[in-house]
Amino acid sequence: MTKEEYQNLFNLLLKDIAQLLEVSGNENLVRIVKKKLYDFSDRLQQGERENDKTHKNTRECL
């Protein structure tokens, strides 16, 4: 798989997680998990800041 394919799968996973959490109605849990996902996304992107569009797209999924 290419890097772009992995990024697309990761973005789909983030969307699914966000939807499930919002359905749960537990706002505190939604906030905590989104922060952890943001942090994880930041770590994945750390060496690739020149590609801001990919990083921005990941955050927009949340």
N, C-alpha and C positions, 0 to 999 in steps of 0.2 A: 504494500500500500504506500501511496505517496503521502507526503506531509500534509498536503491539502485534503486528501481523503480522511486522514486521521482527524484533522481540524473540523471537517464537516460532521464526522461522527460524534466528536466531542460536543459540538454545538447542538446537535440533535438531542444528545443525552442531557445537556443543561436545560434545554427547553422542556423535556419530559419531566425532569426533576422539579423545575419551577412550577409547572402545571399541577403536579401531584401535591406539592406543598400548599399551593394556593387553595386547592380543593379541600385540604385538611382543615383550613380555617385557623390554624395555630400560627398567628402572626410572629410570635417570638421565635418559633422554630424556623419559619421562612427566613427571617432576618439572619439568624445564626448560620443556617446552611448556605444562604447566598453569600455571606461574608467568607465562609470557608471555600466556596467555589471560586470567588473572586481571587482569594489568596492563592489557590491552586493554579488558577489560570495565569496569575502574575508570575508564579514560579516557572510554569511551562514556557512563558514568553520571555523570560528574563534576558536571554542572550540574543533576542531578536527584536529589539525595540525599534530598529529601523523600519520594520514592517508594521507600522501603527494601525493600518487598516485591519489586519487579522486580529490584533488585540482588541480593537474597538468593536469588531463584529462579535467576538466572544462575549464581551460585556453586554452588548445589545440583546443577546439571546436571553439574558436574565432580566 
